[in-house]
Amino acid sequence: MSKTSREVEHIINGREVSDGAGVRLLRVLTADLQRRLDPFLMLDEFRSDNPDDYIAGFPSHPHRGFETITYMLAGRMRHRDNAGNEGLLGPGGVQWMTAGRGIVHSELPEQEDGLMHGFQLWLNLPAERKLCEPWYRDIPAAEIPSAPAQGEARLIAGHWRDQAGAMEREATEPLYLDLHLDAGSEETLEIPVGHNAFLYVYQGEVAVGAQQRGVKARQMAVLDNRAGNDSVAIRAAADSRLLLIAGKPLGEPIAQWGPFVMNTREQVEEAISDFRDGRF
């Protein structure tokens, strides 16, 4: 059966920000895109070989109401939380954390020099799960499935070509692929009809869809949602690496204040009060 590729709706360049205790980031998926890319709330890339850009890390801070997915390409990050959990995220590994009703954690570099490179994606939780029990899983590189491609595809979440990724989520059905393409190669990747989808090129350059819209390194392409479009065609103009991310929209109200993402302002105010009163 032939596939109909999505096209690039628009391209996002992202903006430089400082977060945590002074970590320099490129924020690609910003708050103004949360509705359009529901259920995704944020995507940051951190990439530097200058320790001054990352060494202070992210000291203890709270979250409620969503999930964080941290994917490391280079470097090591130590995680600790107020429930006594601890883990070390290394190259190629993923940490999937469900903040649920509330968690306080820290993410601190476990290195003093060298390259630190990775991504953090925020995935919304449906209303009925926003106050669920906090949970997390550290997934080492060896436990992330790979699939044959015109290069390589790492399956962080979802399904691709009848193979399951490392994680699944019923409500949002996320697809999260790290795709490595050789120069001149082409891939057509299935995307469920109705899912919101985007890709982020972190190395090289690709052309997307029948229109062959160019997407350069450190650019995000929002993919269109035209009825019946069930895939995306990608051609690599050079050796390229990119994230392809898609998810089923929740279609629920989004109320955010910093690290708390709920459905109403009153719920956000309750989260602030609970955190200040030590109820996380």
C-alpha positions as a Markdown table, in Angstrom:
| # | Residue | x | y | z |
|---|---|---|---|---|
| 1 | Met | 0.0 | 0.0 | 0.0 |
| 2 | Ser | 1.4 | 3.4 | -1.0 |
| 3 | Lys | 2.2 | 6.0 | 1.7 |
| 4 | Thr | 1.3 | 9.6 | 1.6 |
| 5 | Ser | 4.0 | 11.8 | 3.1 |
| 6 | Arg | 3.3 | 14.7 | 5.4 |
| 7 | Glu | 4.9 | 18.0 | 4.4 |
| 8 | Val | 6.7 | 20.6 | 6.5 |
| 9 | Glu | 4.2 | 23.1 | 7.9 |
| 10 | His | 6.8 | 25.4 | 9.3 |
| 11 | Ile | 10.4 | 25.5 | 10.5 |
| 12 | Ile | 11.4 | 26.5 | 14.0 |
| 13 | Asn | 15.0 | 27.7 | 14.8 |
| 14 | Gly | 14.6 | 27.6 | 18.6 |
| 15 | Arg | 16.1 | 30.1 | 21.0 |
| 16 | Glu | 19.0 | 30.1 | 23.4 |
| 17 | Val | 18.0 | 30.0 | 27.1 |
| 18 | Ser | 19.6 | 29.4 | 30.4 |
| 19 | Asp | 18.0 | 27.0 | 32.8 |
| 20 | Gly | 18.7 | 25.2 | 36.1 |
| 21 | Ala | 21.9 | 26.8 | 37.7 |
| 22 | Gly | 23.0 | 28.3 | 34.4 |
| 23 | Val | 22.9 | 25.5 | 31.9 |
| 24 | Arg | 22.9 | 26.8 | 28.3 |
| 25 | Leu | 20.2 | 25.2 | 26.2 |
| 26 | Leu | 18.5 | 25.5 | 22.8 |
| 27 | Arg | 14.8 | 25.5 | 23.5 |
| 28 | Val | 13.1 | 24.2 | 20.3 |
| 29 | Leu | 9.6 | 23.4 | 21.4 |
| 30 | Thr | 8.3 | 26.4 | 23.3 |
| 31 | Ala | 5.1 | 27.2 | 25.1 |
| 32 | Asp | 3.4 | 28.8 | 22.1 |
| 33 | Leu | 3.6 | 25.4 | 20.3 |
| 34 | Gln | 2.0 | 23.3 | 23.1 |
| 35 | Arg | -1.4 | 23.4 | 21.5 |
| 36 | Arg | -0.2 | 22.7 | 18.0 |
| 37 | Leu | 2.1 | 19.8 | 19.2 |
| 38 | Asp | -0.1 | 18.4 | 21.9 |
| 39 | Pro | 0.7 | 16.2 | 23.9 |
| 40 | Phe | 4.3 | 17.6 | 23.8 |
| 41 | Leu | 5.1 | 20.5 | 26.0 |
| 42 | Met | 8.8 | 21.3 | 25.5 |
| 43 | Leu | 12.0 | 20.1 | 23.8 |
| 44 | Asp | 15.4 | 21.3 | 24.8 |
| 45 | Glu | 18.8 | 20.4 | 23.3 |
| 46 | Phe | 21.9 | 20.8 | 25.5 |
| 47 | Arg | 25.2 | 20.6 | 23.6 |
| 48 | Ser | 28.5 | 22.0 | 24.7 |
| 49 | Asp | 32.1 | 21.0 | 25.4 |
| 50 | Asn | 32.6 | 24.0 | 27.6 |
| 51 | Pro | 32.1 | 23.0 | 31.3 |
| 52 | Asp | 31.0 | 26.5 | 32.2 |
| 53 | Asp | 27.9 | 25.9 | 30.1 |
| 54 | Tyr | 26.7 | 22.8 | 32.0 |
| 55 | Ile | 28.7 | 22.0 | 35.1 |
| 56 | Ala | 26.3 | 23.6 | 37.6 |
| 57 | Gly | 23.5 | 21.3 | 36.3 |
| 58 | Phe | 20.0 | 21.3 | 37.6 |
| 59 | Pro | 19.9 | 21.4 | 41.4 |
| 60 | Ser | 16.8 | 20.1 | 43.3 |
| 61 | His | 13.6 | 21.3 | 41.7 |
| 62 | Pro | 10.0 | 20.1 | 41.6 |
| 63 | His | 7.7 | 18.8 | 38.8 |
| 64 | Arg | 4.0 | 17.9 | 38.7 |
| 65 | Gly | 1.5 | 16.8 | 36.0 |
| 66 | Phe | 3.7 | 15.5 | 33.2 |
| 67 | Glu | 6.6 | 13.2 | 32.1 |
| 68 | Thr | 10.2 | 14.1 | 31.3 |
| 69 | Ile | 12.2 | 12.1 | 28.8 |
| 70 | Thr | 16.0 | 12.8 | 28.9 |
| 71 | Tyr | 18.1 | 11.3 | 26.1 |
| 72 | Met | 21.9 | 11.5 | 26.4 |
| 73 | Leu | 24.2 | 11.3 | 23.4 |
| 74 | Ala | 27.4 | 12.2 | 25.2 |
| 75 | Gly | 28.3 | 12.8 | 28.8 |
| 76 | Arg | 26.9 | 11.6 | 32.1 |
| 77 | Met | 24.2 | 13.0 | 34.3 |
| 78 | Arg | 23.4 | 11.8 | 37.9 |
| 79 | His | 19.7 | 11.8 | 39.0 |
| 80 | Arg | 18.5 | 11.9 | 42.6 |
| 81 | Asp | 15.0 | 12.5 | 43.9 |
| 82 | Asn | 13.3 | 13.0 | 47.2 |
| 83 | Ala | 12.0 | 9.4 | 47.3 |
| 84 | Gly | 15.5 | 8.2 | 47.6 |
| 85 | Asn | 15.9 | 7.1 | 44.0 |
| 86 | Glu | 19.2 | 7.6 | 42.2 |
| 87 | Gly | 20.5 | 6.7 | 38.7 |
| 88 | Leu | 23.3 | 7.6 | 36.3 |
| 89 | Leu | 22.4 | 8.5 | 32.8 |
| 90 | Gly | 25.2 | 7.7 | 30.3 |
| 91 | Pro | 25.8 | 8.0 | 26.6 |
| 92 | Gly | 23.0 | 6.6 | 24.5 |
| 93 | Gly | 20.8 | 6.1 | 27.6 |
| 94 | Val | 17.3 | 7.5 | 28.4 |
| 95 | Gln | 15.6 | 8.4 | 31.7 |
| 96 | Trp | 11.8 | 8.4 | 31.6 |
| 97 | Met | 10.3 | 10.1 | 34.6 |
| 98 | Thr | 6.7 | 10.4 | 35.5 |
| 99 | Ala | 6.3 | 13.4 | 37.9 |
| 100 | Gly | 2.7 | 12.6 | 38.6 |
| 101 | Arg | 1.4 | 14.2 | 41.8 |
| 102 | Gly | 4.8 | 15.6 | 42.6 |
| 103 | Ile | 8.5 | 14.9 | 42.7 |
| 104 | Val | 11.6 | 16.9 | 43.7 |
| 105 | His | 14.8 | 15.8 | 41.9 |
| 106 | Ser | 18.2 | 17.0 | 40.8 |
| 107 | Glu | 20.1 | 16.4 | 37.6 |
| 108 | Leu | 23.8 | 17.0 | 38.0 |
| 109 | Pro | 26.7 | 16.4 | 35.5 |
| 110 | Glu | 29.0 | 13.5 | 36.5 |
| 111 | Gln | 32.0 | 15.0 | 34.6 |
| 112 | Glu | 34.2 | 18.1 | 34.8 |
| 113 | Asp | 35.1 | 18.4 | 31.2 |
| 114 | Gly | 34.3 | 17.0 | 27.7 |
| 115 | Leu | 31.2 | 17.1 | 25.6 |
| 116 | Met | 27.7 | 17.1 | 27.2 |
| 117 | His | 25.0 | 16.5 | 24.6 |
| 118 | Gly | 21.5 | 15.4 | 24.8 |
| 119 | Phe | 17.8 | 16.3 | 24.9 |
| 120 | Gln | 14.9 | 16.7 | 27.3 |
| 121 | Leu | 11.4 | 16.3 | 26.1 |
| 122 | Trp | 8.3 | 17.0 | 28.2 |
| 123 | Leu | 5.3 | 14.8 | 27.5 |
| 124 | Asn | 1.9 | 15.7 | 29.0 |
| 125 | Leu | -0.2 | 13.4 | 31.2 |
| 126 | Pro | -3.9 | 13.0 | 30.7 |
| 127 | Ala | -6.1 | 14.6 | 33.4 |
| 128 | Glu | -6.9 | 11.4 | 35.2 |
| 129 | Arg | -3.2 | 10.6 | 35.6 |
| 130 | Lys | -1.8 | 14.0 | 36.6 |
| 131 | Leu | -1.8 | 13.0 | 40.3 |
| 132 | Cys | -0.5 | 9.5 | 39.8 |
| 133 | Glu | 2.3 | 8.0 | 41.8 |
| 134 | Pro | 5.7 | 9.4 | 40.7 |
| 135 | Trp | 7.8 | 6.8 | 38.8 |
| 136 | Tyr | 11.0 | 6.7 | 36.7 |
| 137 | Arg | 13.0 | 4.2 | 34.7 |
| 138 | Asp | 16.7 | 4.5 | 33.6 |
| 139 | Ile | 17.1 | 2.8 | 30.3 |
| 140 | Pro | 20.8 | 2.1 | 29.4 |
| 141 | Ala | 21.9 | 2.3 | 25.7 |
| 142 | Ala | 22.0 | -1.5 | 25.4 |
| 143 | Glu | 18.2 | -1.7 | 26.2 |
| 144 | Ile | 17.1 | 0.6 | 23.4 |
| 145 | Pro | 16.1 | -1.4 | 20.3 |
| 146 | Ser | 17.6 | -0.6 | 17.0 |
| 147 | Ala | 16.0 | -1.3 | 13.6 |
| 148 | Pro | 17.5 | -1.5 | 10.1 |
| 149 | Ala | 17.3 | 1.8 | 8.2 |
| 150 | Gln | 19.4 | 3.6 | 5.6 |
| 151 | Gly | 21.8 | 4.0 | 8.5 |
| 152 | Glu | 20.2 | 3.2 | 11.9 |
| 153 | Ala | 17.0 | 3.9 | 13.8 |
| 154 | Arg | 16.9 | 3.8 | 17.6 |
| 155 | Leu | 13.4 | 3.2 | 19.0 |
| 156 | Ile | 13.0 | 5.1 | 22.3 |
| 157 | Ala | 9.2 | 4.8 | 22.3 |
| 158 | Gly | 6.4 | 3.5 | 20.2 |
| 159 | His | 6.4 | 1.0 | 17.3 |
| 160 | Trp | 8.2 | 1.1 | 14.0 |
| 161 | Arg | 8.2 | -1.7 | 11.3 |
| 162 | Asp | 6.6 | -4.1 | 13.7 |
| 163 | Gln | 9.2 | -3.6 | 16.4 |
| 164 | Ala | 8.5 | -2.2 | 19.8 |
| 165 | Gly | 10.6 | 0.6 | 21.3 |
| 166 | Ala | 11.9 | 0.8 | 24.9 |
| 167 | Met | 8.7 | 2.5 | 26.2 |
| 168 | Glu | 5.0 | 2.7 | 25.5 |
| 169 | Arg | 2.3 | 5.0 | 26.8 |
| 170 | Glu | -1.4 | 4.2 | 26.2 |
| 171 | Ala | -3.0 | 7.6 | 26.4 |
| 172 | Thr | -0.5 | 9.6 | 24.3 |
| 173 | Glu | 0.9 | 6.7 | 22.1 |
| 174 | Pro | 4.3 | 8.5 | 21.7 |
| 175 | Leu | 6.6 | 7.6 | 18.8 |
| 176 | Tyr | 10.2 | 8.7 | 19.5 |
| 177 | Leu | 12.9 | 7.7 | 17.0 |
| 178 | Asp | 16.6 | 8.7 | 16.8 |
| 179 | Leu | 17.3 | 8.3 | 13.1 |
| 180 | His | 20.8 | 8.2 | 11.6 |
| 181 | Leu | 20.8 | 8.5 | 7.7 |
| 182 | Asp | 23.7 | 8.1 | 5.3 |
| 183 | Ala | 24.2 | 10.9 | 2.8 |
| 184 | Gly | 21.9 | 10.4 | -0.2 |
| 185 | Ser | 19.7 | 7.8 | 1.5 |
| 186 | Glu | 15.9 | 8.0 | 1.8 |
| 187 | Glu | 13.5 | 6.7 | 4.4 |
| 188 | Thr | 9.7 | 6.7 | 4.6 |
| 189 | Leu | 8.6 | 6.4 | 8.2 |
| 190 | Glu | 5.0 | 5.6 | 9.2 |
| 191 | Ile | 3.2 | 8.1 | 11.5 |
| 192 | Pro | -0.3 | 7.3 | 12.8 |
| 193 | Val | -2.9 | 9.4 | 11.2 |
| 194 | Gly | -4.1 | 12.1 | 13.6 |
| 195 | His | -0.9 | 12.2 | 15.6 |
| 196 | Asn | 0.8 | 15.5 | 15.9 |
| 197 | Ala | 4.4 | 15.2 | 14.7 |
| 198 | Phe | 7.7 | 17.0 | 14.3 |
| 199 | Leu | 11.3 | 16.2 | 13.5 |
| 200 | Tyr | 14.5 | 17.9 | 14.9 |
| 201 | Val | 17.7 | 17.7 | 12.9 |
| 202 | Tyr | 20.7 | 17.7 | 15.2 |
| 203 | Gln | 23.4 | 16.9 | 12.5 |
| 204 | Gly | 23.5 | 17.3 | 8.8 |
| 205 | Glu | 20.6 | 18.4 | 6.6 |
| 206 | Val | 17.5 | 16.6 | 5.2 |
| 207 | Ala | 14.7 | 17.2 | 2.6 |
| 208 | Val | 11.2 | 16.3 | 3.8 |
| 209 | Gly | 8.1 | 15.3 | 1.9 |
| 210 | Ala | 7.2 | 15.4 | -1.8 |
| 211 | Gln | 8.0 | 19.1 | -1.7 |
| 212 | Gln | 11.6 | 18.3 | -0.5 |
| 213 | Arg | 11.6 | 21.1 | 2.0 |
| 214 | Gly | 15.1 | 21.5 | 3.4 |
| 215 | Val | 15.6 | 21.3 | 7.2 |
| 216 | Lys | 19.1 | 22.1 | 8.5 |
| 217 | Ala | 21.0 | 21.2 | 11.6 |
| 218 | Arg | 19.4 | 22.6 | 14.8 |
| 219 | Gln | 16.1 | 23.2 | 13.1 |
| 220 | Met | 12.7 | 21.7 | 14.0 |
| 221 | Ala | 10.1 | 21.0 | 11.3 |
| 222 | Val | 6.5 | 20.8 | 12.3 |
| 223 | Leu | 4.8 | 18.3 | 10.1 |
| 224 | Asp | 1.3 | 18.9 | 8.7 |
| 225 | Asn | -1.9 | 17.1 | 9.8 |
| 226 | Arg | -3.7 | 16.8 | 6.5 |
| 227 | Ala | -6.3 | 14.0 | 6.4 |
| 228 | Gly | -4.9 | 10.6 | 5.3 |
| 229 | Asn | -1.2 | 11.5 | 5.5 |
| 230 | Asp | 0.3 | 8.5 | 7.2 |
| 231 | Ser | 4.1 | 8.8 | 6.9 |
| 232 | Val | 7.0 | 11.2 | 6.3 |
| 233 | Ala | 9.5 | 10.9 | 3.5 |
| 234 | Ile | 13.0 | 12.0 | 4.4 |
| 235 | Arg | 16.1 | 12.3 | 2.2 |
| 236 | Ala | 19.5 | 13.0 | 3.7 |
| 237 | Ala | 21.5 | 15.7 | 1.9 |
| 238 | Ala | 24.5 | 14.7 | 4.1 |
| 239 | Asp | 25.2 | 12.2 | 6.8 |
| 240 | Ser | 22.4 | 13.3 | 9.1 |
| 241 | Arg | 20.9 | 12.6 | 12.5 |
| 242 | Leu | 17.5 | 13.6 | 13.6 |
| 243 | Leu | 14.7 | 12.9 | 16.1 |
| 244 | Leu | 11.3 | 12.0 | 14.8 |
| 245 | Ile | 8.6 | 12.5 | 17.5 |
| 246 | Ala | 4.8 | 12.0 | 17.2 |
| 247 | Gly | 2.0 | 11.6 | 19.7 |
| 248 | Lys | -1.8 | 11.3 | 20.1 |
| 249 | Pro | -3.3 | 14.7 | 21.1 |
| 250 | Leu | -5.0 | 14.8 | 24.5 |
| 251 | Gly | -7.2 | 17.7 | 23.6 |
| 252 | Glu | -7.3 | 18.9 | 27.2 |
| 253 | Pro | -6.8 | 22.4 | 28.7 |
| 254 | Ile | -3.1 | 23.2 | 29.5 |
| 255 | Ala | -2.3 | 25.4 | 32.5 |
| 256 | Gln | 1.4 | 25.8 | 33.2 |
| 257 | Trp | 3.5 | 27.6 | 35.7 |
| 258 | Gly | 7.1 | 26.7 | 35.3 |
| 259 | Pro | 7.6 | 23.1 | 36.4 |
| 260 | Phe | 3.8 | 22.4 | 37.1 |
| 261 | Val | 1.5 | 21.5 | 34.2 |
| 262 | Met | -2.1 | 21.0 | 35.0 |
| 263 | Asn | -5.5 | 21.6 | 33.5 |
| 264 | Thr | -6.7 | 24.7 | 35.4 |
| 265 | Arg | -5.1 | 27.6 | 37.2 |
| 266 | Glu | -6.6 | 26.5 | 40.5 |
| 267 | Gln | -4.8 | 23.1 | 40.1 |
| 268 | Val | -1.5 | 25.0 | 39.4 |
| 269 | Glu | -2.0 | 27.1 | 42.5 |
| 270 | Glu | -2.6 | 24.0 | 44.5 |
| 271 | Ala | 0.6 | 22.5 | 43.2 |
| 272 | Ile | 2.5 | 25.6 | 44.3 |
| 273 | Ser | 1.0 | 25.4 | 47.7 |
| 274 | Asp | 1.7 | 21.7 | 48.1 |
| 275 | Phe | 5.3 | 22.2 | 47.1 |
| 276 | Arg | 5.9 | 25.1 | 49.4 |
| 277 | Asp | 4.3 | 23.2 | 52.3 |
| 278 | Gly | 6.4 | 20.1 | 51.7 |
| 279 | Arg | 3.7 | 17.8 | 50.5 |
| 280 | Phe | 5.6 | 16.6 | 47.4 |
